[in-house]
Amino acid sequence: MHNPPLASLGSWAHANRLAVIATWAVFAIGLGFFAPKLEHALSGAMWEVNGSDSLAAREVIDREFGGLSSQSAAVVVWSDSLPADDPAFQQRISEATAAIAEEPAFGPVVAQPGPDGKTVMLQAGALVDPTEAVRAAERLNESIGELGDDRISVVLTGSPAFWGDFNAVNKDGMMKAELLTWPVTAVILVIAFGTLAAAGLPLLLAGAGLVSAMGVLYGITQFTDLSIWTLNFAMMFSIALGIDYALFIVTRYRGALHATPNDPGGAAGVAMDTAGKAVLFSGLTVLISLSAVLLVPIPAFRSMAAGMMLAVAFVLLAAMTLLPALLGSWINRLALPWHSAGEHRSPAWERFASRIQPRALLYAIGVTAGLLVLSAPLLNLETGMPGINVLPESKQARQGYEQLATSFGPGGPGPIQVVVPAAADANAIAAIISGTPGIAMAFPPQLGAEGSSLIQAIATTDPSSKESIALIGTLRDALPSSVLVGGPVAENHDLDQTLRTRAPLVIGVVLLLGFLLLLFALQAVFIAAAGVVFNLLSVGAAFGVGALAFQHGWLAGPMNFESQGYLTSWAPLFFFTLVFAISMDYTVFLLASAREHYEHSHDGAEAVRGSIAHTGRPIVAAAAVMIAVFYTFAIAGPLPMKEMGIILGTAVLIDAFLVRLVLVPAVLYLAGDKAWWLPRWADRMLPDVRFAH
């Protein structure tokens, strides 16, 4: 009998399991040698918009003004008891200046006394790219911090120091998350499978894919910069998806093995042709969703998306090749008391699905209404770039930032930098800036090496506030088009505007490609459209909960963070793609099973009951694993990781338990056989994809 491609792949991998396992072992061990080095090779910078005015301004300042741009380092020296002209204070300034001079990444120091007479900022321009500036700040951090005492405080701040401190906080959070994730996940898998042997496979698969991806990512860092977020998101996503994929395939394999106990190779073929096919389409959906992020011209965004795509691709490759090679009759060994290796159709879940049918309309309306209520906070959603309070109060970058705000005013930590071309009248430009509402003060123009002038202005509000962000637009409207408005506030403004303007394009691409892939895989127009709509409901509800938790601060106390009063600017766009990808994950698993049953019975109601009976248990187990992984990262990580963990974990919770197991069955019952309708012209165009083995 002719075997479909994935069935043939599964049987082949199982028959040649020693060669496949040995190949993966060599591959994973070889790449794994470089995996521990990845963390130190990643960048904390890269948050700029390619082609923006703020980036152009930074490049001119770096070239003509000794690197005194937004990427410069700043040492803040202050005392509550001594004036700045005190000999002891001056001695500390000299020591800090000498420490900076020993770091070749930074240029000569420029001293700026504060208006309070008790604060001095020492600014040193970055002579290297932002990534190297962050590493230089990490090297300087300890030596600068040691200069302070009870009378005089000395701390390192500025953008490189911020990212250096953030990297340290992030590393601690990641280590805690890893220590919590693996044991919790292992316990869930043991409960789900009932055997220690089967429970170990998903962990092995996720580990092999993640380690291999990390090794390749390290190689990429030797040629281009990658954001520190690449590791966070790649690790979180690959662990969750890898375990998810393995759980579905292993569950199906055990059912197939129960039917043909003397043919483990054939059972591997059956598992790959059914659950493996759903995993393949799910993985492609995730990759498609993430690829849309590449449309955003922000290097950090693109590197995060590319890194996650690479990690998911490795996990998917391992699921398609390594997993069927590892499968065998040994999988039911080390069984626990509740273990059952029988047919994977669950009578309990079939009864659950049957109870929905008589009240399908009521369930559909009730769940939809509940999800819309959870989505309501999105109507007043506020976004902004991360403020200094994402760092603990013990970190130097935050202490220096807050002292600059105390001494120079709220806008002191993030000056607005205006670059005036040689042909323009710099003094006239300075007058316009000084007269702009929201500007506390503007310093006299400085002449650059090639004739440009630099005017630094201090806003009356905090650099991360909405007022400061809006001030950038006001200045650009008031100044000639040849004048470049840059600095930290302008860079945040350009980031925020770019994310807002690109969001409709990215979301539209994700929705369209998601619909087309579902249409291709499931061969039904209503099912494909409904799958996209269901995912939007999950996304909306998850973000509504995220807005309550972070913008309104409902979780600030329990999770020990300071609410910024908004979600991070990149959360709606970036997390949308991730939540949509995860929702599509469960969409494909459940509807592929429904399609399989419909191909057998041509009975819409039986397809619903059969799909829930076969996938209810693994969906709950897979969701529990994902929720545990995401919430663990939320508990242990810094604020942006908390946002991602809560929003993604909540999305899985809502999607698995409300949408997939209640709303989808209810709507399919209501639609009946019409749910599987496909126009004849589309049937002729689409390839014949079947999930029934």
C-alpha positions in Angstrom: 0.0 0.0 0.0 1.2 3.5 -0.8 2.1 5.5 2.3 1.7 9.3 2.4 4.9 11.3 2.7 4.8 11.9 6.5 3.9 8.3 7.2 6.8 7.2 5.1 9.1 9.7 6.9 7.9 8.4 10.3 8.4 4.8 9.4 11.8 5.5 7.8 13.0 7.4 10.8 11.9 4.6 13.1 13.5 1.9 10.9 16.8 3.9 10.8 16.6 5.2 14.3 20.2 4.6 15.3 21.5 6.7 12.4 18.9 9.5 13.0 19.6 9.6 16.8 23.4 9.6 16.2 23.1 12.4 13.7 21.1 14.5 16.0 23.4 13.7 18.9 26.4 14.9 17.0 24.5 17.9 15.7 23.2 18.9 19.1 26.4 18.3 21.0 28.5 20.1 18.4 26.2 23.2 18.4 25.6 22.8 22.1 29.3 23.6 22.7 28.6 27.2 21.6 25.2 27.5 23.3 26.5 28.8 26.7 28.4 31.6 24.9 25.3 33.0 23.3 24.1 35.1 26.2 27.4 37.1 26.3 27.3 37.7 22.5 23.8 39.3 22.4 23.1 43.0 22.4 21.0 45.0 24.7 20.7 47.9 22.2 19.3 47.9 18.7 16.1 49.8 19.6 16.2 52.3 16.8 14.2 52.7 13.6 16.1 52.3 10.3 15.8 55.4 8.2 14.4 57.6 11.0 15.3 61.2 11.7 16.4 60.2 15.2 18.8 57.6 13.9 20.2 60.1 11.3 20.7 62.6 14.1 22.6 60.1 16.2 24.9 59.3 13.3 25.7 63.0 12.8 26.3 63.5 16.6 28.6 60.4 16.7 30.6 61.6 13.7 30.9 65.3 14.5 30.5 65.6 18.3 32.6 62.8 19.7 29.9 60.2 20.1 27.9 62.3 22.7 24.6 60.9 21.3 21.9 58.9 23.1 24.4 56.0 23.3 26.9 57.9 25.4 27.8 57.0 28.9 27.2 59.2 31.9 28.6 59.1 35.4 26.6 61.0 38.0 28.4 62.3 41.1 26.3 63.8 43.9 26.3 64.5 47.6 23.6 65.5 50.1 26.1 67.1 52.4 28.9 68.4 50.2 28.9 71.1 47.5 30.4 70.2 44.1 33.4 72.5 44.7 34.5 70.6 47.9 37.9 69.0 47.5 36.6 65.6 48.4 33.9 65.9 45.8 36.4 67.1 43.1 38.7 64.2 44.0 35.8 61.8 43.3 35.2 63.5 40.0 38.9 63.0 39.1 38.7 59.3 40.0 35.6 58.7 37.9 37.2 60.6 35.0 40.2 58.3 35.3 38.1 55.2 35.4 36.3 56.2 32.2 39.6 57.0 30.5 40.7 53.4 31.0 37.8 52.2 28.8 38.7 52.7 25.2 35.1 52.4 24.0 34.4 55.9 25.4 35.9 59.3 24.5 36.9 62.3 26.6 34.8 63.3 29.5 32.6 66.4 29.4 31.5 67.7 32.9 28.1 69.3 33.3 27.4 70.8 36.8 23.8 70.5 38.0 21.7 73.5 39.0 21.5 72.3 42.6 25.2 72.7 43.1 25.6 69.2 44.5 25.5 67.2 41.4 27.9 66.8 38.4 27.3 64.7 35.3 30.3 63.4 33.5 29.4 62.5 29.9 31.6 60.4 27.7 30.8 59.8 24.0 30.7 56.3 22.6 33.4 55.6 20.1 32.0 52.2 19.2 28.6 50.8 18.1 25.8 50.5 20.6 26.3 46.8 21.2 30.0 47.3 22.1 29.1 50.4 24.2 26.8 48.2 26.3 29.6 45.7 26.9 31.9 48.5 27.8 29.4 49.8 30.4 29.2 46.3 31.9 33.0 46.4 32.3 32.9 49.9 33.9 29.9 49.2 36.2 31.8 47.7 39.1 34.8 50.1 39.1 32.5 53.1 39.0 30.2 51.8 41.7 33.2 51.2 44.1 34.0 55.0 44.0 30.9 55.9 46.1 30.6 56.0 49.9 28.3 57.3 52.6 29.0 60.9 51.8 29.4 60.9 48.0 27.5 58.8 45.5 29.0 57.8 42.2 27.0 55.7 39.7 27.1 54.9 36.0 24.0 55.7 33.9 23.0 56.4 30.3 21.7 54.1 27.7 24.6 51.6 27.6 24.5 51.4 31.4 20.7 50.9 31.4 21.0 48.0 29.0 24.0 46.6 30.9 22.0 46.6 34.1 18.9 45.2 32.3 21.0 42.4 30.9 22.1 41.5 34.5 18.5 41.6 35.8 17.4 39.6 32.7 20.0 36.9 33.3 19.0 36.4 36.9 15.3 36.2 35.8 16.1 33.7 33.1 18.1 31.4 35.5 15.2 31.5 38.0 12.7 30.7 35.2 14.7 27.8 33.9 15.1 26.3 37.4 11.3 26.5 37.9 10.2 25.6 34.3 11.8 22.2 33.8 10.7 20.5 37.1 7.1 21.9 36.8 6.9 20.8 33.2 8.2 17.4 34.1 5.5 16.9 36.7 2.8 17.9 34.3 4.0 15.5 31.7 4.3 12.6 34.1 0.7 13.3 35.2 -0.5 13.6 31.6 1.3 10.4 30.2 1.3 8.2 33.3 4.8 6.8 32.4 8.2 8.3 33.2 9.5 7.0 29.8 6.9 8.9 27.7 7.2 12.0 29.9 10.9 12.3 29.2 10.5 12.5 25.4 9.0 16.0 25.1 11.7 17.4 27.4 14.4 15.7 25.3 12.9 17.0 22.0 12.6 20.6 23.3 16.1 20.5 24.7 17.7 19.2 21.5 15.9 21.8 19.4 16.7 24.7 21.7 20.4 23.8 22.2 20.9 23.4 18.5 19.2 26.7 17.8 21.3 28.5 20.4 24.5 27.2 18.8 23.5 28.5 15.4 22.4 31.9 16.9 25.8 32.2 18.5 27.4 31.7 15.0 25.1 34.4 13.6 26.3 36.9 16.3 29.8 36.6 14.8 28.5 38.4 11.7 25.7 40.6 12.9 24.1 41.8 16.2 21.2 40.0 17.8 19.0 41.5 20.6 19.2 40.0 24.1 15.5 39.4 23.7 16.2 36.9 21.1 17.4 34.4 23.7 14.4 35.1 26.1 11.8 34.6 23.5 13.5 31.8 21.6 13.9 29.9 24.9 10.4 30.4 26.1 8.8 29.7 22.8 10.9 26.6 21.8 10.4 25.0 25.2 6.6 25.5 25.1 6.1 24.5 21.4 8.6 21.6 21.5 6.8 20.0 24.4 3.5 20.7 22.8 4.4 19.1 19.5 6.0 16.0 21.2 3.0 15.6 23.5 0.5 15.4 20.5 2.6 13.0 18.5 3.5 10.8 21.4 -0.2 10.6 22.5 -1.2 9.6 19.0 1.6 7.1 18.8 0.6 5.3 22.0 -2.9 5.0 20.6 -1.6 3.6 17.3 0.7 1.2 19.2 -2.2 -0.1 21.2 -4.0 -1.0 18.0 -0.9 -2.6 16.4 1.4 -3.7 19.3 3.6 -5.8 17.1 4.3 -3.0 14.6 6.0 0.0 16.3 7.3 1.3 13.0 3.8 1.3 11.5 2.5 3.1 14.6 5.2 5.7 14.1 3.9 6.2 10.5 0.3 6.5 11.6 1.3 9.1 14.3 3.3 11.2 11.9 0.6 11.1 9.1 -2.1 12.3 11.5 -0.7 14.2 14.6 2.6 14.8 12.8 0.8 16.5 9.9 -1.0 18.7 12.3 2.3 19.6 14.0 3.8 20.4 10.6 1.0 22.8 9.7 1.1 24.3 13.2 4.8 24.9 12.9 4.4 26.5 9.5 1.7 28.8 11.0 4.0 29.9 13.8 6.8 30.6 11.3 4.4 32.6 9.0 3.1 34.7 11.9 6.6 35.5 13.1 7.8 36.3 9.6 5.3 39.2 9.5 7.4 40.9 12.2 10.2 41.2 9.7 8.2 44.0 8.1 9.0 46.3 11.0 12.2 48.3 10.4 13.5 47.9 13.9 16.7 45.8 14.3 15.8 44.4 17.7 12.4 43.3 16.4 13.8 41.6 13.3 16.5 39.8 15.3 13.9 38.6 17.9 11.6 37.3 15.1 14.5 35.7 13.2 15.9 34.0 16.3 12.5 32.7 17.3 11.8 31.4 13.8 15.2 29.6 13.9 14.4 28.0 17.2 10.9 26.9 16.1 12.3 25.5 12.9 14.8 23.4 14.8 12.1 22.1 17.2 9.9 21.3 14.2 12.7 19.5 12.5 13.3 17.5 15.6 9.6 16.6 15.9 9.6 15.4 12.3 12.8 13.3 12.4 14.2 12.7 15.9 10.9 12.0 17.6 9.7 9.2 15.4 13.2 7.7 15.7 12.9 7.7 19.5 9.4 6.2 19.5 9.1 2.5 20.4 7.3 0.0 22.6 9.5 1.0 25.5 7.5 4.2 25.8 5.0 2.6 28.2 7.7 1.5 30.7 8.0 2.9 34.2 4.3 3.2 34.4 2.5 5.0 37.3 -0.7 3.7 38.9 -3.0 5.8 36.8 -1.3 4.8 33.5 -3.5 3.6 30.7 -2.0 2.6 27.3 -5.3 1.9 25.7 -7.1 3.6 22.8 -6.5 7.4 23.0 -10.2 8.2 22.5 -11.4 9.4 25.9 -15.0 8.5 26.9 -15.0 11.4 29.4 -14.2 14.0 26.8 -16.7 12.4 24.4 -19.4 12.9 27.1 -18.2 16.5 27.6 -18.6 17.1 23.8 -22.0 15.5 23.8 -23.3 17.8 26.6 -22.4 20.9 24.5 -24.5 19.8 21.5 -28.1 20.4 23.0 -27.1 23.9 24.2 -24.6 24.8 21.4 -26.2 28.2 20.7 -26.2 29.2 24.4 -22.5 28.1 24.9 -21.5 30.0 21.7 -23.2 33.2 22.8 -22.0 32.9 26.4 -18.3 32.3 25.6 -18.3 35.0 22.9 -19.8 37.5 25.2 -17.4 36.6 28.0 -14.4 37.1 25.6 -15.7 40.4 24.4 -16.0 41.6 28.0 -12.4 40.6 28.7 -11.4 42.4 25.6 -13.1 45.7 26.6 -10.0 47.2 28.3 -8.4 47.4 24.9 -10.7 50.4 24.1 -8.5 52.5 26.4 -5.2 50.8 25.8 -2.1 53.0 26.4 1.3 52.1 25.1 4.8 53.6 25.7 8.5 52.7 25.7 9.8 51.1 28.9 10.7 53.6 31.6 13.6 53.5 34.1 11.3 51.7 36.6 11.8 48.4 34.8 15.1 48.3 36.7 15.3 47.6 40.4 16.1 50.6 42.6 19.5 49.0 43.5 20.8 49.3 40.0 23.2 52.2 39.2 21.5 53.2 36.0 18.3 53.8 37.8 19.9 55.7 40.7 21.8 58.0 38.3 18.7 58.6 36.2 16.6 59.6 39.3 19.4 61.9 40.5 19.6 63.6 37.1 15.9 64.2 37.3 16.2 65.6 40.8 19.0 68.0 39.9 18.3 69.0 36.2 14.5 68.6 36.3 12.3 65.7 35.1 13.6 65.9 31.5 17.3 65.9 32.6 18.0 62.2 32.1 17.0 62.3 28.4 17.9 65.5 26.7 16.4 66.3 23.3 19.3 66.7 20.7 18.7 68.9 17.8 21.2 68.8 14.9 21.3 72.0 12.7 23.0 71.8 9.3 25.8 74.2 8.5 23.6 76.3 6.1 20.9 77.0 8.8 21.0 79.7 11.5 21.6 77.8 14.7 20.8 80.7 17.0 17.4 81.2 15.4 16.7 77.5 15.7 17.7 77.6 19.4 15.3 80.5 19.9 12.4 78.5 18.4 13.3 75.5 20.7 13.5 77.7 23.8 10.1 79.2 23.0 8.3 75.8 22.5 5.9 74.9 25.3 7.2 71.9 27.2 10.9 72.9 27.0 12.5 73.8 30.3 15.8 75.0 28.9 17.9 74.9 25.8 21.7 75.1 25.9 23.6 77.3 23.4 24.5 75.7 20.0 27.8 73.7 19.9 29.7 73.7 16.6 30.6 70.3 15.2 33.7 69.1 13.3 32.0 69.4 9.9 30.0 72.6 10.4 26.8 71.2 11.9 25.5 72.6 15.2 24.1 70.7 18.2 21.5 72.1 20.5 20.6 70.1 23.6 17.2 70.9 25.2 15.7 69.7 28.5 11.9 69.0 28.6 9.7 69.8 31.6 8.5 66.2 31.7 10.0 62.7 32.2 11.6 61.3 28.9 9.3 58.3 28.9 6.1 60.3 29.4 3.4 60.9 26.8 4.1 64.6 27.0 7.8 64.3 26.2 7.0 61.9 23.3 4.4 64.4 21.9 6.9 67.2 22.2 9.1 65.6 19.6 6.3 65.9 17.0 5.7 69.5 18.0 9.4 70.4 17.5 9.6 68.7 14.2 6.5 70.6 13.0 8.0 73.9 14.2 11.5 73.5 12.8 12.8 73.4 9.2 12.8 70.0 7.5 16.6 70.0 7.2 16.9 70.1 11.1 17.1 66.7 12.7 15.5 66.1 16.1 17.2 63.2 18.0 18.2 62.0 21.4 16.6 59.3 23.6 13.1 60.9 23.6 13.1 61.2 19.8 14.2 57.6 19.4 11.4 56.5 21.6 9.0 58.7 19.6 10.1 57.1 16.3 9.9 53.6 17.8 6.3 54.3 19.1 5.1 55.8 15.8 6.7 53.1 13.7 5.0 50.4 15.7 1.7 52.1 15.5 1.9 52.7 11.7 3.2 49.2 10.9 0.8 47.4 13.2 -2.2 47.3 10.7 0.1 45.9 8.0 1.6 43.2 10.2 -1.7 42.2 11.7 -3.3 42.1 8.2 -0.5 39.9 6.8 -0.8 37.5 9.8 -4.6 37.2 9.4 -4.5 36.7 5.7 -1.7 34.1 5.7 -3.3 32.4 8.7 -6.6 32.1 6.8 -4.8 30.8 3.6 -2.9 28.2 5.5 -6.0 26.9 7.3 -7.8 26.8 4.0 -4.9 24.9 2.5 -4.7 22.4 5.4 -8.4 21.9 6.3 -10.0 22.4 2.9 -13.0 24.3 4.2 -13.8 28.0 3.9 -16.0 28.4 7.0 -13.5 26.5 9.1 -10.6 28.6 7.9 -12.5 31.9 8.5 -13.9 30.8 11.9 -10.4 29.7 13.0 -9.1 33.2 12.3 -12.0 34.9 14.1 -11.7 32.5 17.1 -8.0 33.4 17.3 -8.8 37.2 17.3 -11.2 36.6 20.2 -8.4 34.8 22.2 -6.0 37.6 21.4 -8.4 40.4 22.4 -9.2 38.7 25.7 -5.6 38.0 26.5 -4.6 41.6 25.8 -7.6 42.9 27.8 -6.3 41.0 30.8 -2.8 42.3 30.1 -4.1 45.9 30.1 -5.8 45.3 33.5 -2.7 43.7 34.9 -0.1 46.2 33.7 -1.6 49.4 32.5 -4.1 49.6 35.4 -1.6 47.8 37.8 -3.9 45.1 39.1 -1.0 42.6 39.4 1.6 45.2 40.5 1.4 44.1 44.1 1.2 40.4 43.7 4.0 40.2 41.1 6.2 42.9 42.7 6.6 45.4 39.8 5.9 49.1 39.3 3.1 49.8 36.9 4.1 52.2 34.1 0.5 53.1 33.4 0.7 51.6 30.0 1.8 48.5 28.1 5.2 48.5 26.4 4.9 49.9 22.9 6.0 46.8 21.1 3.7 44.5 23.1 0.5 44.9 21.0 2.3 44.2 17.7 4.9 41.6 18.7 2.8 39.8 21.2 -0.1 39.7 18.8 1.9 37.6 16.4 2.9 35.3 19.2 -0.5 34.9 20.7 -2.0 34.4 17.2 0.6 31.8 16.5 -0.1 29.9 19.7 -3.9 30.1 19.1 -3.4 28.7 15.6 -1.4 25.9 17.2 -4.5 24.6 19.0 -6.7 25.5 16.1 -4.8 23.2 13.8 -4.6 20.4 16.3 -8.3 20.4 17.1 -9.7 21.1 13.6 -7.2 18.6 12.0 -8.6 15.9 14.2 -12.2 17.1 13.3 -11.3 16.9 9.7 -9.9 13.4 10.1 -13.1 12.2 11.7 -15.2 14.0 9.1 -13.3 12.2 6.3 -14.2 8.9 8.0 -17.8 9.5 8.9 -19.0 12.5 6.8 -21.1 13.4 9.9 -20.5 16.9 11.3 -21.7 16.0 14.8 -19.6 12.9 15.0 -16.5 14.9 13.8 -17.0 17.2 16.7 -17.4 14.4 19.3 -14.5 12.4 17.9 -12.1 15.3 17.7 -12.8 16.4 21.3 -12.6 12.8 22.5 -9.2 12.3 20.8 -7.7 15.8 21.5 -9.3 17.0 24.7 -6.8 15.3 27.0 -3.6 16.2 25.1 -4.9 19.8 24.5 -5.4 20.2 28.3 -2.0 18.7 29.0 -0.3 20.8 26.3 -2.0 23.9 27.6 -1.0 23.2 31.1 2.7 22.9 30.0 2.5 26.2 28.1 0.8 28.0 30.9 3.4 26.8 33.3 6.2 27.9 31.1 4.8 31.3 30.3 3.7 32.1 33.9 7.0 30.9 35.3 8.9 33.3 33.0 6.4 36.0 34.1 7.1 35.4 37.8 10.9 35.4 37.4 11.6 37.9 34.6 11.8 41.7 34.5 8.7 43.8 33.6 8.7 43.2 29.8 9.0 39.5 30.4 6.2 39.7 32.9 4.0 41.3 30.3 4.8 38.6 27.7 4.4 35.7 30.2 1.0 36.9 31.5 -0.4 37.8 28.1 0.8 34.6 26.4 -0.1 32.4 29.4 -3.6 33.9 29.7 -4.0 33.5 25.9 -3.3 29.8 26.2 -5.6 29.5 29.2 -8.5 31.2 27.4 -7.8 29.6 24.0 -7.5 26.0 25.3 -10.3 25.9 27.9 -12.9 28.3 26.5 -12.3 28.6 22.8 -11.1 25.2 21.7 -13.0 23.0 24.1 -16.3 25.0 24.2 -16.7 27.7 21.6 -15.3 25.7 18.6 -17.4 22.6 19.3 -20.5 24.7 19.8 -20.1 26.6 16.5 -19.3 23.4 14.6 -22.4 21.8 16.0 -24.4 24.8 14.8 -22.8 24.8 11.3 -23.1 21.0 10.8 -21.9 19.6 7.5 -21.9 23.2 6.0 -18.8 23.9 8.1 -16.8 21.6 5.7 -18.1 23.2 2.5 -15.5 24.1 -0.2 -16.4 25.6 -3.6 -15.6 23.4 -6.5 -13.2 25.9 -8.1 -11.2 26.0 -4.8 -11.3 22.2 -4.6 -9.8 22.0 -8.0 -7.1 24.5 -7.2 -6.1 23.2 -3.7 -3.9 20.1 -3.3 -5.6 17.1 -1.7 -4.6 17.2 2.0 -6.1 14.5 4.2 -5.7 13.8 7.9 -7.3 10.3 8.0 -4.6 7.7 7.7 
